[in-house]
């Protein structure tokens, strides 16, 4: 079961001449330097809290900025509410809409009947986010969870009660609509429905684990036991999952040598770029080398480990660690969820090889997570990202 509650959120109060686009942003970990500079040119943009421009390792400046936004009226507080976050977007030539229900989720140790993880995490990232929580005592960004759903009756009531607060179309063409649900009876019914359900973390494992550690540091404060969370129903037609491709920079192994080593455990079938794009779904994964050579790659044998059926795990075991010795520090790996930009990078010969992956299905994610298995970091990219700045959960008493 999960405890998912409405909360008295702080949200942007627009001044004359100001747009919601001046306040919100993509999540902190996907913002490039140029975009960050543009966002932080707006004094009350959320990135001035989540990514301090002075580069300090603590966030006392964020605390001061947040306090100033509240005192000046730049942020206003609602009565306890849930929020709806609708994103309309295009992927692979089709239009989708994804609906998220925003509230606060009580943190707890992972379990198969409560909060379920599906990916590994980086400890360094968690340390940075913990410093932010300690200093600002607020959740500024939302994690993204998937749950079984509310049912038709509750969804109809939500549609009737929700009141639109903000609407914005970003540079990529995604329309963001943020609405509020303030009816006490409906909010109570939503929380009650969630009590018997579990939740899979889709995005935000670092933030969830950080929130859990923070809750343990503050056992006497009930408000600090919760994390800001956006929940999407598992049957939502807008749950689009992209793969995250791997880009490898090798120190000591050349292409010819790498291919010979790969052929010991992989069946390589040469193709071209068009073939790679069109038929990848029929193979475990693809390889695109600096020379321009393309291959489909499939296992030469069956494995006892169920995780070896997952392309990211197989790629790590047999390619990144097995051949390029990434686990020994003899290569470096970067990530890119867009095949077009991977192809551009490889055409410019920026990397030695790109490992091209298929998107994992939601069924596979649930199945492996249900067995207590954690996928390698950056296995999934739920598209589009959950943006930040629409509402803040303040935990001070």
NORHU-V895550 format. One record per residue. PHI is phi in degrees with one decimal (* if undefined). PSI is psi in radians with two decimals (NA if undefined). D_LAST is the distance of its C-alpha to the last C-alpha in Angstrom with 2 decimals. Layout:
phi->PHI psi->PSI d_last->D_LAST
phi->PHI psi->PSI d_last->D_LAST
This chain:
phi->* psi->2.73 d_last->26.66
phi->-128.1 psi->2.63 d_last->23.47
phi->-105.9 psi->1.97 d_last->20.24
phi->-128.8 psi->2.04 d_last->19.70
phi->-125.2 psi->2.73 d_last->17.40
phi->-71.2 psi->2.86 d_last->16.87
phi->-151.3 psi->2.80 d_last->13.62
phi->-88.3 psi->1.41 d_last->12.56
phi->-73.7 psi->2.66 d_last->13.93
phi->-100.7 psi->2.24 d_last->14.52
phi->-137.7 psi->2.84 d_last->18.29
phi->-60.5 psi->2.34 d_last->21.17
phi->-109.4 psi->1.93 d_last->22.59
phi->-70.8 psi->2.34 d_last->26.18
phi->-91.7 psi->2.94 d_last->27.97
phi->-58.1 psi->2.27 d_last->31.74
phi->82.9 psi->0.01 d_last->33.64
phi->-102.0 psi->2.56 d_last->30.70
phi->-117.5 psi->2.70 d_last->30.75
phi->-60.5 psi->-0.43 d_last->28.18
phi->-64.5 psi->-0.36 d_last->30.24
phi->-76.2 psi->-0.24 d_last->28.97
phi->-107.8 psi->-0.54 d_last->25.39
phi->-99.8 psi->2.96 d_last->25.82
phi->-162.5 psi->2.83 d_last->27.49
phi->-61.8 psi->2.89 d_last->28.77
phi->-60.4 psi->2.71 d_last->26.59
phi->-56.0 psi->-0.52 d_last->26.41
phi->-89.3 psi->0.09 d_last->29.10
phi->-125.1 psi->0.27 d_last->31.90
phi->-98.8 psi->2.17 d_last->31.97
phi->-79.9 psi->2.92 d_last->35.07
phi->-58.5 psi->-0.76 d_last->35.40
phi->-66.1 psi->-0.76 d_last->37.10
phi->-65.2 psi->-0.67 d_last->34.67
phi->-62.6 psi->-0.74 d_last->31.71
phi->-61.6 psi->-0.70 d_last->33.39
phi->-65.5 psi->-0.79 d_last->33.94
phi->-64.3 psi->-0.75 d_last->30.36
phi->-77.0 psi->-0.09 d_last->28.94
phi->-70.1 psi->-0.28 d_last->31.40
phi->-95.7 psi->2.03 d_last->28.97
phi->-56.9 psi->-0.58 d_last->26.26
phi->-102.0 psi->0.29 d_last->23.47
phi->-69.1 psi->2.52 d_last->24.63
phi->-58.9 psi->-0.47 d_last->22.15
phi->-67.2 psi->-0.35 d_last->24.37
phi->-72.4 psi->-0.14 d_last->23.44
phi->-103.9 psi->-0.73 d_last->20.06
phi->-84.0 psi->-0.46 d_last->21.45
phi->-135.6 psi->1.60 d_last->24.69
phi->-63.3 psi->2.27 d_last->24.69
phi->-68.1 psi->-0.36 d_last->28.15
phi->-82.4 psi->-0.12 d_last->28.53
phi->75.5 psi->0.27 d_last->28.61
phi->-72.7 psi->2.80 d_last->26.33
phi->-89.3 psi->-0.16 d_last->25.09
phi->-114.7 psi->2.98 d_last->21.55
phi->-126.3 psi->0.66 d_last->19.34
phi->-65.6 psi->-0.53 d_last->18.16
phi->-66.1 psi->-0.62 d_last->20.21
phi->-64.6 psi->-0.71 d_last->18.33
phi->-60.5 psi->-0.80 d_last->15.01
phi->-64.4 psi->-0.72 d_last->16.97
phi->-65.5 psi->-0.77 d_last->18.61
phi->-62.0 psi->-0.78 d_last->15.61
phi->-59.9 psi->-0.70 d_last->14.07
phi->-65.4 psi->-0.64 d_last->17.60
phi->-66.2 psi->-0.64 d_last->17.97
phi->-71.7 psi->-0.80 d_last->15.07
phi->-64.6 psi->-0.60 d_last->16.33
phi->-80.5 psi->-0.20 d_last->19.88
phi->87.4 psi->0.12 d_last->19.40
phi->-65.6 psi->-0.49 d_last->20.59
phi->-117.2 psi->2.39 d_last->17.73
phi->-120.7 psi->2.64 d_last->17.00
phi->-101.5 psi->2.35 d_last->14.51
phi->-89.5 psi->2.87 d_last->16.18
phi->-71.7 psi->2.86 d_last->15.71
phi->-51.7 psi->2.23 d_last->15.30
phi->-149.6 psi->2.75 d_last->18.32
phi->-99.4 psi->2.85 d_last->20.40
phi->-129.7 psi->2.67 d_last->22.41
phi->-110.4 psi->2.35 d_last->25.98
phi->-123.9 psi->1.82 d_last->27.22
phi->-101.6 psi->2.28 d_last->31.04
phi->-122.4 psi->2.15 d_last->33.07
phi->-109.4 psi->2.22 d_last->36.83
phi->-153.1 psi->2.99 d_last->38.81
phi->-116.6 psi->2.41 d_last->42.18
phi->-145.4 psi->2.21 d_last->43.10
phi->53.4 psi->0.71 d_last->46.70
phi->80.2 psi->0.05 d_last->48.10
phi->-117.1 psi->2.61 d_last->46.16
phi->-96.4 psi->2.41 d_last->43.38
phi->-131.0 psi->2.78 d_last->40.31
phi->-132.3 psi->2.29 d_last->37.13
phi->-118.6 psi->2.31 d_last->34.09
phi->-113.2 psi->2.21 d_last->31.26
phi->-113.8 psi->2.49 d_last->27.75
phi->-103.5 psi->2.14 d_last->25.10
phi->-106.6 psi->2.21 d_last->21.60
phi->-156.5 psi->-2.80 d_last->18.52
phi->-115.8 psi->2.35 d_last->16.12
phi->-107.3 psi->2.27 d_last->17.97
phi->-71.7 psi->2.25 d_last->16.96
phi->-77.1 psi->2.52 d_last->18.26
phi->-155.9 psi->2.86 d_last->21.10
phi->-62.5 psi->2.60 d_last->24.25
phi->-60.0 psi->2.46 d_last->26.99
phi->-156.4 psi->2.80 d_last->29.36
phi->-73.6 psi->-0.23 d_last->32.14
phi->-108.2 psi->0.03 d_last->30.54
phi->-128.1 psi->-1.96 d_last->27.04
phi->-94.5 psi->2.19 d_last->26.11
phi->-117.6 psi->2.22 d_last->29.34
phi->-87.8 psi->2.86 d_last->29.92
phi->-135.4 psi->-0.14 d_last->33.18
phi->-131.2 psi->2.75 d_last->33.28
phi->-74.9 psi->2.90 d_last->33.09
phi->-131.7 psi->2.91 d_last->30.61
phi->-103.2 psi->2.16 d_last->30.80
phi->-65.8 psi->-0.58 d_last->28.92
phi->-62.4 psi->-0.72 d_last->28.97
phi->-63.7 psi->-0.71 d_last->27.05
phi->-65.3 psi->-0.63 d_last->24.31
phi->-64.1 psi->-0.73 d_last->23.95
phi->-64.0 psi->-0.80 d_last->23.51
phi->-68.1 psi->-0.52 d_last->20.84
phi->-67.5 psi->-0.69 d_last->18.89
phi->-59.5 psi->-0.70 d_last->18.97
phi->-61.6 psi->-0.81 d_last->17.62
phi->-61.9 psi->-0.75 d_last->14.56
phi->-61.0 psi->-0.66 d_last->13.96
phi->-83.2 psi->-0.74 d_last->14.27
phi->-93.3 psi->-0.33 d_last->12.66
phi->51.7 psi->0.80 d_last->9.78
phi->-155.2 psi->2.56 d_last->11.21
phi->-94.7 psi->1.99 d_last->14.20
phi->-94.3 psi->-0.35 d_last->16.82
phi->-133.6 psi->2.68 d_last->19.73
phi->-99.6 psi->2.49 d_last->20.65
phi->-80.5 psi->2.96 d_last->22.65
phi->-125.2 psi->2.06 d_last->25.76
phi->-121.7 psi->2.78 d_last->26.75
phi->-119.7 psi->2.31 d_last->29.85
phi->-135.3 psi->2.86 d_last->30.01
phi->-58.4 psi->-0.64 d_last->32.99
phi->131.5 psi->2.95 d_last->32.16
phi->-100.6 psi->-0.34 d_last->31.38
phi->93.3 psi->2.79 d_last->34.98
phi->-63.4 psi->-0.74 d_last->36.98
phi->-62.9 psi->-0.84 d_last->35.85
phi->-64.6 psi->-0.70 d_last->32.11
phi->-62.8 psi->-0.66 d_last->32.93
phi->-64.2 psi->-0.73 d_last->35.12
phi->-64.9 psi->-0.66 d_last->32.41
phi->-63.6 psi->-0.78 d_last->30.00
phi->-58.2 psi->-0.65 d_last->32.78
phi->-76.0 psi->-0.47 d_last->33.23
phi->-95.5 psi->-0.53 d_last->29.62
phi->-61.5 psi->2.40 d_last->28.38
phi->-120.3 psi->2.16 d_last->28.31
phi->-66.0 psi->2.29 d_last->29.07
phi->-106.1 psi->-0.84 d_last->26.68
phi->-138.6 psi->2.60 d_last->28.21
phi->-144.0 psi->2.30 d_last->31.52
phi->-155.8 psi->2.38 d_last->32.80
phi->-110.1 psi->2.11 d_last->35.74
phi->-82.7 psi->3.13 d_last->35.46
phi->-64.9 psi->-0.39 d_last->38.39
phi->-88.7 psi->-0.01 d_last->39.25
phi->92.5 psi->0.05 d_last->39.69
phi->-80.2 psi->2.23 d_last->36.66
phi->-92.4 psi->2.25 d_last->35.31
phi->-109.8 psi->2.24 d_last->31.56
phi->-127.0 psi->2.19 d_last->30.41
phi->-119.0 psi->2.17 d_last->26.79
phi->-127.4 psi->2.88 d_last->26.30
phi->-121.7 psi->2.46 d_last->23.68
phi->-118.4 psi->1.93 d_last->23.82
phi->-110.9 psi->-0.19 d_last->21.97
phi->-63.1 psi->2.13 d_last->24.09
phi->-62.3 psi->-0.75 d_last->22.14
phi->-64.7 psi->-0.74 d_last->25.22
phi->-67.4 psi->-0.72 d_last->25.99
phi->-60.7 psi->-0.72 d_last->22.51
phi->-64.4 psi->-0.68 d_last->22.77
phi->-65.8 psi->-0.66 d_last->26.28
phi->-63.9 psi->-0.83 d_last->25.28
phi->-61.4 psi->-0.71 d_last->22.73
phi->-63.3 psi->-0.72 d_last->25.42
phi->-62.1 psi->-0.62 d_last->28.02
phi->-76.1 psi->-0.27 d_last->26.12
phi->-60.0 psi->-0.55 d_last->25.76
phi->-100.5 psi->0.27 d_last->29.33
phi->-116.1 psi->2.78 d_last->29.38
phi->-105.2 psi->2.95 d_last->28.97
phi->-138.6 psi->2.27 d_last->27.85
phi->-95.9 psi->2.24 d_last->29.68
phi->-74.0 psi->2.07 d_last->27.91
phi->-86.9 psi->-0.80 d_last->30.14
phi->-147.8 psi->2.39 d_last->28.45
phi->110.5 psi->0.44 d_last->25.44
phi->-56.5 psi->-0.74 d_last->26.22
phi->-61.0 psi->-0.79 d_last->24.96
phi->-67.3 psi->-0.65 d_last->21.58
phi->-66.3 psi->-0.84 d_last->21.29
phi->-65.3 psi->-0.60 d_last->22.40
phi->-64.8 psi->-0.77 d_last->20.08
phi->-62.2 psi->-0.66 d_last->17.08
phi->-65.4 psi->-0.76 d_last->18.49
phi->-63.2 psi->-0.69 d_last->18.89
phi->-65.1 psi->-0.71 d_last->15.35
phi->-60.8 psi->-0.70 d_last->14.22
phi->-66.7 psi->-0.53 d_last->16.74
phi->-71.5 psi->-0.34 d_last->15.42
phi->-128.8 psi->1.04 d_last->12.03
phi->-64.1 psi->-0.39 d_last->13.46
phi->-88.1 psi->-0.02 d_last->11.06
phi->-112.9 psi->1.90 d_last->8.04
phi->-63.2 psi->-0.67 d_last->9.37
phi->-60.9 psi->-0.54 d_last->7.81
phi->-84.8 psi->0.10 d_last->9.54
phi->-89.2 psi->-0.01 d_last->12.68
phi->-117.7 psi->2.73 d_last->13.58
phi->-129.9 psi->2.52 d_last->15.55
phi->-66.4 psi->2.29 d_last->16.78
phi->-144.3 psi->2.42 d_last->20.31
phi->-110.0 psi->2.07 d_last->23.46
phi->-105.6 psi->2.29 d_last->25.86
phi->-119.5 psi->2.35 d_last->29.58
phi->-67.1 psi->2.51 d_last->32.14
phi->-65.9 psi->-0.35 d_last->34.78
phi->-99.5 psi->0.22 d_last->37.57
phi->-64.0 psi->2.21 d_last->36.28
phi->-67.2 psi->-0.22 d_last->39.39
phi->-94.9 psi->0.21 d_last->37.44
phi->-79.6 psi->1.55 d_last->36.47
phi->-101.8 psi->2.21 d_last->38.57
phi->-115.8 psi->2.18 d_last->38.65
phi->-104.6 psi->2.67 d_last->40.41
phi->-78.7 psi->2.81 d_last->41.68
phi->-115.6 psi->1.92 d_last->40.70
phi->-76.4 psi->2.72 d_last->43.97
phi->-107.8 psi->2.34 d_last->44.57
phi->-115.8 psi->2.12 d_last->46.30
phi->-110.2 psi->2.28 d_last->48.01
phi->-113.5 psi->1.98 d_last->49.23
phi->-100.8 psi->2.59 d_last->51.64
phi->-92.8 psi->-0.85 d_last->53.04
phi->-118.1 psi->-0.02 d_last->56.16
phi->-117.2 psi->2.19 d_last->57.15
phi->-85.8 psi->3.02 d_last->59.21
phi->-63.9 psi->-0.81 d_last->59.50
phi->-61.4 psi->-0.78 d_last->62.80
phi->-64.6 psi->-0.71 d_last->61.69
phi->-62.2 psi->-0.77 d_last->58.37
phi->-62.8 psi->-0.71 d_last->60.21
phi->-61.7 psi->-0.73 d_last->62.59
phi->-69.9 psi->-0.66 d_last->59.78
phi->-62.9 psi->-0.64 d_last->57.90
phi->-69.2 psi->-0.17 d_last->61.05
phi->-71.4 psi->-0.57 d_last->61.07
phi->-124.3 psi->-0.07 d_last->58.19
phi->-125.1 psi->2.55 d_last->57.89
phi->-94.7 psi->1.91 d_last->60.37
phi->-96.9 psi->2.25 d_last->60.44
phi->-121.1 psi->2.02 d_last->61.96
phi->-70.4 psi->2.50 d_last->62.64
phi->-147.8 psi->-2.97 d_last->61.73
phi->-119.9 psi->3.12 d_last->60.96
phi->-61.0 psi->-0.72 d_last->57.84
phi->-64.2 psi->-0.73 d_last->58.62
phi->-65.4 psi->-0.67 d_last->59.29
phi->-61.3 psi->-0.76 d_last->56.10
phi->-68.0 psi->-0.68 d_last->54.06
phi->-82.0 psi->-0.51 d_last->56.05
phi->-121.6 psi->0.22 d_last->56.45
phi->-58.7 psi->-0.59 d_last->53.48
phi->-61.5 psi->-0.31 d_last->52.23
phi->-90.6 psi->0.06 d_last->55.35
phi->-134.2 psi->2.89 d_last->54.55
phi->-63.1 psi->-0.87 d_last->51.91
phi->-164.4 psi->3.07 d_last->51.25
phi->-124.2 psi->2.76 d_last->53.02
phi->-128.3 psi->2.29 d_last->53.84
phi->-125.0 psi->1.97 d_last->54.54
phi->-92.1 psi->2.86 d_last->56.10
phi->-58.6 psi->-0.56 d_last->56.49
phi->-69.9 psi->-0.27 d_last->60.18
phi->102.6 psi->-0.15 d_last->59.37
phi->-66.9 psi->2.44 d_last->60.44
phi->-122.8 psi->2.48 d_last->58.53
phi->-140.7 psi->2.58 d_last->58.46
phi->-86.8 psi->2.50 d_last->57.07
phi->-126.9 psi->2.24 d_last->55.94
phi->-134.6 psi->2.69 d_last->56.07
phi->-63.6 psi->2.53 d_last->56.07
phi->-87.4 psi->-0.22 d_last->59.51
phi->-149.3 psi->3.00 d_last->58.66
phi->-90.2 psi->2.63 d_last->56.34
phi->-118.2 psi->2.57 d_last->53.44
phi->-74.5 psi->-0.54 d_last->52.16
phi->-76.6 psi->2.09 d_last->48.54
phi->-60.5 psi->-0.47 d_last->47.02
phi->-67.5 psi->-0.38 d_last->44.82
phi->-71.7 psi->-0.11 d_last->48.02
phi->-84.0 psi->-0.14 d_last->48.37
phi->-94.3 psi->2.22 d_last->45.37
phi->-62.2 psi->-0.64 d_last->46.59
phi->-67.5 psi->-0.66 d_last->43.72
phi->-70.3 psi->-0.78 d_last->44.12
phi->-60.0 psi->-0.76 d_last->47.90
phi->-62.9 psi->-0.71 d_last->47.76
phi->-65.9 psi->-0.78 d_last->45.67
phi->-68.9 psi->-0.85 d_last->47.94
phi->-93.6 psi->-0.39 d_last->51.32
phi->-113.6 psi->-1.10 d_last->50.92
phi->-64.1 psi->-0.81 d_last->48.02
phi->-90.7 psi->-0.75 d_last->48.29
phi->-64.8 psi->-0.69 d_last->51.74
phi->-108.8 psi->-0.82 d_last->53.65
phi->-91.1 psi->0.00 d_last->51.52
phi->51.6 psi->0.75 d_last->49.90
phi->-62.1 psi->-0.61 d_last->46.44
phi->-66.9 psi->-0.29 d_last->45.04
phi->-101.9 psi->0.09 d_last->47.25
phi->78.4 psi->0.29 d_last->46.14
phi->-92.9 psi->0.03 d_last->49.51
phi->-153.1 psi->2.87 d_last->48.12
phi->-123.5 psi->2.60 d_last->45.00
phi->-126.6 psi->2.28 d_last->43.52
phi->-118.4 psi->3.01 d_last->41.66
phi->-130.4 psi->2.56 d_last->40.55
phi->-153.3 psi->2.20 d_last->41.35
phi->-89.2 psi->-0.12 d_last->40.80
phi->-106.4 psi->2.02 d_last->43.46
phi->-61.3 psi->-0.63 d_last->47.05
phi->-61.7 psi->-0.73 d_last->48.47
phi->-74.1 psi->-0.51 d_last->46.69
phi->-62.1 psi->-0.81 d_last->47.69
phi->-63.4 psi->-0.66 d_last->51.28
phi->-64.1 psi->-0.76 d_last->51.09
phi->-63.9 psi->-0.71 d_last->49.84
phi->-71.5 psi->-0.62 d_last->52.60
phi->-64.0 psi->-0.55 d_last->55.23
phi->-85.4 psi->0.06 d_last->54.25
phi->57.2 psi->0.74 d_last->54.67
phi->-83.3 psi->-0.32 d_last->51.21
phi->-137.4 psi->2.84 d_last->50.83
phi->-77.5 psi->-0.72 d_last->53.24
phi->-154.8 psi->2.57 d_last->52.34
phi->-112.4 psi->2.30 d_last->49.91
phi->-97.8 psi->1.97 d_last->49.01
phi->-96.8 psi->2.20 d_last->48.78
phi->-117.0 psi->2.77 d_last->46.84
phi->-88.9 psi->2.68 d_last->46.65
phi->-72.2 psi->2.36 d_last->43.42
phi->-73.8 psi->2.56 d_last->42.24
phi->-80.9 psi->2.71 d_last->42.13
phi->-62.2 psi->-0.60 d_last->39.03
phi->-61.7 psi->-0.73 d_last->41.17
phi->-65.2 psi->-0.74 d_last->41.77
phi->-61.0 psi->-0.85 d_last->38.11
phi->-61.6 psi->-0.75 d_last->37.18
phi->-62.9 psi->-0.86 d_last->40.24
phi->-68.8 psi->-0.72 d_last->39.63
phi->-62.5 psi->-0.65 d_last->35.90
phi->-65.6 psi->-0.38 d_last->36.84
phi->-92.6 psi->0.12 d_last->39.14
phi->79.4 psi->0.30 d_last->36.41
phi->-93.3 psi->2.46 d_last->37.85
phi->-111.3 psi->2.25 d_last->35.98
phi->-77.4 psi->2.76 d_last->37.70
phi->-59.5 psi->2.72 d_last->38.21
phi->-54.0 psi->2.52 d_last->35.72
phi->61.8 psi->0.66 d_last->36.30
phi->-78.2 psi->-0.66 d_last->38.26
phi->-119.8 psi->2.64 d_last->36.76
phi->-135.5 psi->1.69 d_last->35.84
phi->-74.5 psi->2.07 d_last->34.44
phi->-108.8 psi->2.39 d_last->35.62
phi->-81.9 psi->3.03 d_last->34.18
phi->-71.2 psi->2.72 d_last->30.89
phi->-79.4 psi->2.07 d_last->27.54
phi->-78.5 psi->2.82 d_last->26.64
phi->-115.2 psi->2.75 d_last->23.28
phi->106.6 psi->-0.17 d_last->21.64
phi->-68.5 psi->-0.68 d_last->21.89
phi->-155.4 psi->2.60 d_last->18.21
phi->-122.6 psi->2.45 d_last->15.04
phi->-104.0 psi->1.85 d_last->12.16
phi->-88.8 psi->2.29 d_last->8.92
phi->-108.6 psi->0.17 d_last->6.58
phi->-78.1 psi->2.55 d_last->3.80
phi->-114.7 psi->NA d_last->0.00
